[in-house]
């Protein structure tokens, strides 16, 4: 029985390591509400300073509107508001991170996300990433890829496709 238990533990550890290896890679890190987050660098198209955002009526509070980026109209959301944080006046460090996300049909859609500041690009190794902890209550944490332990702190690694749900993306794309 002990050998069977050890085998189960080894298989579980192996699967966990495999899952974490899939999360290994380069991440753009940014500040939001005093915390540090990371996005897979392959999802990031560009980073621009805050610019004029055209309001679109009848959208959720966190949808700030749309921008014209070199002739392409792109929906913009405020990640602070999406995460239920207090609004903050934009300043010279506020940025719009333009990301490619997949809608439910698998089509790529460009979305701008407003963040407090952009930090750096980090190469995060599998051994620096832990799975999202259970919080003891039923919380949806599907949008979190994992927790990266780097430079003496924790970076929350986001799955931006999950943060910006597929139905929302399709609706924003129609509004834009």
N, C-alpha and C positions, 0 to 999 in steps of 0.2 A: 504494500500500500504506500509506503514512504517513497519508493522509487516512482510510482505512478504520480504521486503528488509533486515530486521534483520535476518530472517530465512536463506536467501541466504548467508549473512555474516557469520552466525554461521556454516552453512554447509561447507562453504569454509574454515573457520578456522579449523573446525574439520578434513577435508580432508588434509589440510596442516600439521596439527599436526600428523595425522596418517602417512603421507609420511615421516615426520621427524623422527618419532619413528622407522621406518624401517631402518633409517640411524644410529640410536643410536648404540654405541658399542665401541669396542676397535680398535684403529688405531695405526699403526706404523707411527711415524712422522719423517720427514727427511728434510734436507735443500737442496735447489737447487736455485742457483742464488740469494741468499740473502732472499729468501722467504721460508716459511715453508709449507709443504704438508703432507697429511696423506693418508695411504692406509689401507683398511680393513685388520685387522690382520689375518683373516682367509684365505686371499689370499696369505699371505707371508709364504714361505716354509723355507727359511733361509736367513741369512745375512752373506756375506763373504767379506773379504778384497779384494781390487783390485788385480787381478792376470793377468797372461799372456792371452791375448785375440788374437785368431787366426783370421786374416783378411779373409773375404770372398768377392771375387770380384763380381762386378755387383749388389751390394746391395745399398740401400739408404745411404746417409752420416751418418745418426743417427744409423744405424746398425753397431756396432763396430766389430762384428764377432761372434765367438763361443768360448766357454770354455769347458774344460773337467772337469766335476764335478763328482768325484767318478765313472768314467766310462761312464757317460751319457753326450752326446754333447748337450749343451744348447746355443741357440742364445742369444746375449747380445746387448741391445740398450743403447745409451747414452740419457737419458731423457732430458738433456740440449739441445741437438741438435734436438730432436724430438719436443721440445717446441719452437724452433727457437732462443734459447739463444746462446751466444758466447761459443765457446769451452773453456775448462779450463784444464790446465795440472793436471793430477791425482796426488794426494798426499796421505799421510798416513791416512787421514780422508775419502778419497773416498772409497765407498763401492759398492758392487753389491748386490742388493736385488733380491733374486730369488722368483718369484711369479708363482702361478698357475692361468692361465687364460683359458677361454673356447673359442674354435674356433667355427666357424659357425655350425659345426656338433654337438656341445655340448661336444666334447672331451676336456679333460684337457691337456694343453700344458705348460711346464715350460719355462719361459723366465727370463733372468737376466736383471735388469735395473740398470744402473750406476747412482748413486746420489752423491752429494758433501759430505754429511755426514748423519749419522743416529742420530736422537735426542733421542726419547723415545717412549714408548707405553702409550697412553692416553686412558682413558675410557671417551668417549664423550657422554654426555646426549643429548636427543632430544631438550631440551630447549636451548642448546648451539649452535645448528645448524640452520642456515638460508638457504633458497633456494638461488640458484645462482641468483645474480641480473641481470636485463636486462641492457645491456650496450648502448641502444639507437640505435644500428646498428645490422645488421643480423650477429651475431657471433655464431658459433657452440660451445655450452658449454655442450654438452651431456656428455662429459668426466668428468664433475665436479658434484659430488654428492651433494655438498653444501659447505657452509662456516662455519667453527667452530670458535666460539668466546671463546678462552680459554687463561688463563694466560695473559690477557691484550693485546692479539694479535689475529691475524686471521690465521687459518690453512686452506688451500684449500684441501678439501677432494676429492680424485680422484677415479673415476671408472676405474680401470686399464684395464678392458675388453674393454672399449670404447677408452681409450688412445691408446691401441695397437689393432687397428681394426682387425676384424676376417679374412679378406682377407690377411692382412699383416702376421698374425700369421701363417696361412696355408702356405704361401710362405716361411717364415723363417724356418718352420719345415721341409719343403722339402729341403731347402738349407743345413740345419744341417745334 
